[in-house]
Amino acid sequence: MATETTGVTALTVTNASVPGRLENVSLSLSPGMLAGLVGPNGSGKSTLLQVAAGLLEASGDLTWNDRDVDDLVIAERGRLTAWVPQEARFEFGFSVRSVVAQGRYAWGDDDAGVDEALQQFDLTMLASRPVNQLSGGERQRVMIARALVTQAPLQLWDEPLAPLDPRHALEVLAHARRITRAGTTMLISLHDLRAAYCLDFVVVMHQGRLRAAGPPEKVLTLDLLMDVFGVRAKQTSGLTLELP
């Protein structure tokens, strides 16, 4: 199953397969789309994201901004896409600031941009701290800041909200909304289905296959939630969280 788009596509994955992990998945995202991958553990979300980021070899085709990824040199890849892994691990004690500044590698120094990213994600007071001494949530905010300081038009994030407390998760979602409205395309994996309703587009993965794709209010039906996630749901207003 593939999504339907017209004109330029920011990301196109065509007939991607990884033995035992992903089976014949096709996906296209338009510029400025805030999209999410949802599905049970082991459904193929991380695998699809790694394929989309060009980090995992798969059969099929992959394009960013209608350009074949295989035709791009390393510097071009760094300008077009940014990656946030599911778990940030650091063996060396680089400072928070230096790690965030690595996001400018493909473009050159931008002290003002790095300072802004540190401030946006509540990292200014941690700027001189070694990253390997931070909590899991703090490390994740460092990785998100590094990805965003690239100003790459395609952002691919694997479970970015999982280690974050409620406030920082809301701030990250709010910033994701702002940059996609300005033209950035973002694909993130999620387990929190409430957060999925904040997105423009949802892709449901199940057993390595793309099960459904579309606006969350149309895709996340009661029948699908039961079939894919094995949970019964009620159509109620639920819990709504907002920044003060």
N, C-alpha and C positions, 0 to 999 in steps of 0.2 A: 504494500500500500504506500502511496506517495502523496505528499501534500500538493495542492494546486497553487501555483504562483504565476504571475505574468511579468514580463519584462526581465530586468536584471535580478539574479538571485545572489544573495550574499553567501549562501552555503548550499551545495548540492552533493548529496551522497547517493550514488546510484548502484543498486544491486550489490550492496556490501555484504560479504560473508566472511566469518572467521570460524573455522571448524570448532564445533562444540560450544560456541559462544554467541554467534550472530548468524542469522539466516536470511539472506536476500532482502536486506532493508534498503529502502529508498526514501529520501527525505530532502525537501527543499525549503529554505527559509528566505523570505524577502528582506531587503534592507530595512532596519528600524524595528524588527520584530523581537519581542521579548518572549522566548519560548522555553518550555520546560519538558524534561523527560521524567516520567513517573513510572513506577512499576515495582513489584516485589524484589527482594534481594535475589540476585542472580538472574535477573530478567534480561540483562544486556545493556543497561543504561551506561555504565562506565565504559564498557567495550565500545559502544557506539560513539561516545564522546571522544575516546582516544582515537578511533578511526577518523572522526570528523576533524580532529586536531592534527592529523597526519603523524601521530605518534605510534600507531599500531598498523602493521601491514594487513591489508584485507583485499579480497577480490573485489572487482567493481571499480567505479570511478569516483573521484573526489575533486570538486572545484570550489574555489573561494573567489567571490566576485567574478564569476564566470571564467576564471582562469584555472587550468589544470594544475593541481598542486605539484605534480612531477616536473612542471616546467619552471617552477619558482626557485630562485637561489635562496640561500639561508637568510640573507638580509631582507629580501622581499617577504619571506614567511614571517619574520619578526615584526614587520610593519603591518601585516594584514591580520594577524591573529594573536590572541593572548590566551594562555592556559592556566587554570587554577586546579591543582590536583585535589583529590579527596582528602588526603592527609599530608600536611606540610612537615617534612622532616629535614632537620639541619644538623649535620655532623660538626660543622665548624661555627665558631662564635662571631660571625659577621654581625655588624651592627644592624639594627632595624632600618636605619636610613640607607645604608649601603645596599641592602637587599631590595628595598623599594626602588632605589636608583638604578638597579639592574634592568628595570623595565624600560629605561631609556637607551639601552644598548644599541638598538637599531637606528636610533635617531640622533644621538648625541646628548650632551649634558643639558639639563633643564632643572636648575635648582628650585625655581619658583614652582614648577609643576610637582616636584617631589614634596616640597613643603606643603602644598595644597592637599596632596593625597594623604600625607601624614595627619593633617588636621581633620580632613573629612572622616577618617576612620579611627579617630581617637588614639593616634599613635605618637603625637608630638612629644609627650612626656616620656615615651619609651624609645625615642629616636636613637639614643646612644647605647641602649641595652643590647647585649648579644641575643640573637634570635633563638639560640638553643637554650636560653634560660626563661623563655616565655611560656605561658600556658597554651593549651591547644587552641583556644579561641583567639588569643592574641596573635599566634602564628598565622592563623587563617586570615585575620584582618591584614596582616603584612602581605600575604600572598595576593589578596584581593587588591590592595593598594598598588602592588607591583604590576598586576595585570592592567589596571585602569590607567596607570601613568604611561603605559605604552600608547594610549589613544588608538589602539588597534580597532578597526571597524568591525571585527568579528571576535567576540569574547565567548570562550568555552569553559565552563566551570563545573567541576564534579563535586556535588554535595557541598556547596559553599556555606550553607546555613547550618549544617549539622552541629558544629562545635560552638556556635555562637549563642550568647544569651539573647533573650527576647528583644531587648532594645537594639543591640547591634544588628540582629537579623533584620529588624524593621528598617534600620538605616541603610543596610546594604540593598534591600529590595527597593527602597525609595530612590537610591542613587541609580540602581539598574533601570528603573522606570525613567528617570531623567535623561540618561545618556541614550537610551533607545529612542526616546522621543526626538532626540537630536540626530538620529540616523544610525547609531551603532546597532548591530545585531547581536543578540545574546542567546545562547542555549545553555541551560543549567539543568542539572539533575536534582531531584527533590524527593523526600519522603513525606513531607508535610503537605497533605492534600489541600489544607486551608490556604497555604501559600500559593498553590497552583492556581487558585481562583484570582490571584493578583496578576496573572500573566495573560498575554494576548493569545497564546497558542500552547496546546498541551499535546505531547506525544506519549502514548501509553505503550510500554514495552512489556512483553510477556513471553517467557521461555525463548528468548533470543529473537523474537519476531516483533515487528511493529503491529500492534493490535488495533490502535485507533489514533486519529490525529484530528485536531480542530480546536475551536474555542472551548475553554474548560467547561462552560455551562452546558454545552452540547455533548461533549465527549464523556464527562464523568457522570454517567447515568447510574442509577441504582443497580441495574442489571450488570453493568460493566464492573462496578466496584465489587459486587458479589462474585462475579466470574473470575476476575483477575486477581483481586486482593483477598477474596474469601471473607469479606466483612459485610455486615448489614449496615446500611446507613439510613438516616432519616433526613428528609428535606426540611431542616430547620435553619434558623438564622445562625446558630452556633456562636462561637466565641470570636469577637472582633477586637483586635488590638490596634491602637493608634499611637503615634508619637505625640507627646504633649505639645 
